[in-house]
Amino acid sequence: MKSRSASSARRRARSFTLALGINLGVALAELLASAAAHSASLLADAGHDAADAGGLAVALVAERLARRSPTEERSYGYHRATIVSALANVGLLLVVAALVAAEAASRLGHPGHPDGAVIAGVAGGAALANGAGALVLGDRSRNLNRRVAALHLWSDAASSLGVLLVGVVVAATGRLAVLDPAFALLIAGLVAAGALRTGREAVEVLLEASPVDVDLRRLREEITSVEGVAGVHDVHCWSLSSELRALSAHLVVAGHPSLEEAQAVGERVKSRISRPFDIAHTTLELECEPCVGPGAAACSIEEVDAEAARGR
């Protein structure tokens, strides 16, 4: 199992590296072409690609950190590195979007004479290259770091197709040069909107909010349906990363079972909820009756067993 996990991690790292190379090549080509064609939309697309290349580099580092083993100081390991990476990527995209918007706005009144043929040719190649990079990463993974990177590459491909259309229109009409900076502004707005959505998702993970696809009421019902469970309270479900979830809860066991019997009930609960709710780490406090408040007498199975051992 460990070998298979390590192999999967190496494949992810290779796909990030390949996508990064594609992104850097596209950004450089578009930057040079934007100067030659006097195109704001190509410049916007180049900035978008350059920002995504930086984000991919950060994501690659985060993937490597997430593979590190837990330590005493970091008992959950480095899984949150991928979330920090996603937030850094969001910040980078917002800065690039602001710079591109400012440049495009300054050209709206004086769009110049962009070369539509060059714009269309370079943008078409960029769309193909970014689409290939997105396919390399894949965008259906639950790994937020990987999914964000793939989403950015798909958005790069889409914006390149838009630039291609602008180039075709300008080349065909010899007019409508204002479409070039106008579309650059549109790209900047779309980039900013996508970055803010991603940022919100990453912040929810850092705030340890319950995963949006986990129905806590159904989770409680599933737990209490297990034989030997009389009730459950203080249920907390959160994400360590976009693909690793944890849960803690106080589990009230029926009757007054021995520690061994109570632990068996706890194992049945873990087995019942792990796959349907995709929970990797579960911590249960076993009780013989519900706790009623901070000042309530201790009633956990572990404490009862400890007191019995001391002869109380």
N, C-alpha and C positions, 0 to 999 in steps of 0.2 A: 504493500500500500504506500509506504513511504517513498519507494523508488518511483512508483507511478506518479505520485504527487510532484516529486522533484523533476521528473521528465516533463510533466505538464508545465511547471514553472519555467523550465528552460525554453520550451516552445513559445510561451508567452513573451519571454525576454527577446527571443529571436524575431518574433513578429513585431514587437515594439521597435526594435533596431531597424528592421527593414522599412517600416512605415516612416520612421524618423528620416531615413535617407531619402525616401521619395519626397517627403514634405520639404526638406531642405533644398533639394534639386528644383522643385517646382517654384518655391519662393524666390530663389536666385534668378531663375529664368524669367519670371514675371517682373521682378524688380528691374532687370536690365531692359526688358521689352517695354515697360511703362515709360522709361526715360526716352527710348527711341520713338515710341508711338505717341508721346505726350498724352498719356491716358491716366486719368484719375481712378477709373474702375480697375485697371490692371494693378495700379499701385495699391488700391484697397485690398484686392485679392492677394497680392504679394504680402501685405502686412498681416492679413488673416492667416496665410500659410506659415509665415515666419513665427507668429504667435503660437500656432499649433505645434510647430517644430519644437519650440521651447517647452511647451506643455508636454509633448511626448518625451522629451529628455528628462523632465522632472518625473513623469509617470514611470519611466524605465527605472530610475533610481528608487522610486517608491516600491516597485515590484520586487526589486532585489532586497530592500529592507524588510518587506513583509514576509520573506522566506526565512528570516533569521529566527532561531529558536528562542523561546521565552527565557528570561532570566529572573532572578529573585526580585530585582528592582522593577522589571517589566514583565510581570507574570502572565500577561495576555500577549506578549510578544510585540511585534511592530506593525500589527494589522492596520492601525490608524494612520500609518504613513501614507497609504493610498488615498485616504480622505483629505489629509493635509495637501497632498499632491493635487487633488482635484480642486481644492480651494485656491492654491497658488495659480493653477491654470486659469481659473475664473478671473482672478485679479489681472493676470497678463492679458487676457482677452478684452477686459474692460478698458485697459490702458490703450491697447491697439485700436479698439473701436473709437475711442475719443480722438486719438490722433488722426485716424483716417477721416472721421467726420469733419474735423476742423479743416483738413486739407481740401476735402471735397466741397465744403461750403465756400471756401475762398475761390474755388474755380467755377462756381455756378454762374456768376455774372460774366466771367470771361473764360469760357470753356476751351478756347483755342481751336486747333485743327487736329484732333486725334486721328491716327491712321487706323481706319476700321479694319482693313485686311490683316494687319499685324495683330490687332487686338483679338480678332476672331481666331486666327491661327494659334496664337499662344494660349488663349483661354480654352480652346478645344483640347489641346494637349494636356493642359493642367487638369481639366475635368476628368479625362481618362486616367491620368496618373493618381489623382486623389481618390477616385473610385476604386482603383486597384489597391491602394493603401488601406482603405476602409474595409475591403473584402479580406485583406490579410489579417486585420485585427478582429473583424466580426463585431456586431453590435448587439448581440442577444445575450451576452454574458451578464450575470448579476454583479460582477466585479465593476463597481462604479468607476474606478480608475480606467479600466479597459474600455468600458462602455462610453465614457465621456470622450476618450481619445478617438474612438471609432465615429462617434457622433460628429465630432469636429471635422473629421476627414470627409464625411458625407456632406456636411454643410459647406466645406471647401469646394467639393465637386459641384454642388448645386449653385453656389455663387459663381463658379467658373462658367457654368452653362449660361447663367444670366449675362455675364460679361461677353461670352461668345455671341449671344443674341444682340447685345448692344453693338458689338463690332460689325455684325452682319448688316444691321440697320444703317449704321453710319457709312459703311462702305457702299451699300446699295443706293442710298439717297444722296450721299455727299453733303448731307445737312444733319440737323438734329444732334449736333455735337454736345448739346446740353444733357443728352441722355447719359453721357459718360460720367460726369460728376454726380448726376442725380442717382444713378445706380450705385455709385460708390457710397453715397449716403444711406441707401437702402441696405447695402451689405453691412455697414457699420451698425445700423439699428438692429438687424437680425442677429448679428454676433453678440451684441450687448444683451438682447432679450434671452438668447439661449444660455449665455453665461450666468445670468441672474437666476434662471431656473435651476441650473446645475448647482449653483452656490447654495440655494435654499435646501436642496436635497442633502448636500454635504453638511450643512449646518445642523440639520435635523439629526444626522448620525452623531455629530459631536455633542449635541445636547442630550443624547441618549433617549430620544423620543421613541415610542413604540413604532416598529416598522409598519408602514401604511397598509401592507397586505396581510397583517396579522389581526384577526378579529379576536380581541381579548375575551369577549363574552363566550365565543365558541371555544376558545382555549380553556376557560374555566370549566365549561360544561364537559369538555373532553377529559379533563383531569378528574372531576368528581364522578365520572362514569366508571372509573377504574375501581375494581373490587378492593375493598378495604379502606377507601377514602371517604371520610365523613364530611369533609369540606376543605376549602382552600381560600386563603386571603393573602394580602400583601404581595400580589402578583406584579412582577416587574419584568418586562421584556424589552430588550434594547439591542442595538447593533454595535458590535466591536468594529466592524468594517461593513462595506456594502454587501458582503457575502458570508459574514460570520455573525451569528446571532447568539445571544445568551438570555437566560431566564433565571430568576430567583423567585421563590414563593414559600409561604408557610403552609405546610400540608398537615391537615388534621386527620389522623388515622382513627378508624373505628375501634371502639373498645380500648383496652389497655394492653396492647401487644408487647412482646419482648422486643429488644432492640433488633434482633435478627429478623423477626417478622415485620417490623416496621420498615426496615431497610429493603425488604423484599417488595413491599408496597411502593416505596420510592422508586425502585428500579422499574417496576411495571409502569409507573407514571412516565418516567423518562423515555421508556421504549414506546409508549403510546403517542407522545407528542413530538418526538424528535424528527420523524420524517414528514408528517403532514404539515408541521409548522416550520420545518427546516431550522431547528434549534440545535446548535452544536454543543453548547455548554449549559448544563442545568444544575442549579444549586437549590436543594430543598431543605427547609428546616422542618423536621418532623415533630408534631405535637400530639398530645393525648387529648387536648381540648383547646379551643381557640383562645389566643391571647386577647385581652380586652383593653389594653392600653399600656403606656410606658411604665406604669407603676404596678402592673399585674405580676403575680408570682410566676416564677419560671415554670414552664410546663413542657418544654421540649423533651423528646424522648432521650436525647443525649444527656440532658441535665438530670432527668429522673434516674437514668441508669447510673450516672456518676454518684448521685446521692445514695443509691442502693448499695453501691460498692463501698461507700464509706460507713455503711451500717446505720444510716439514719432512718 
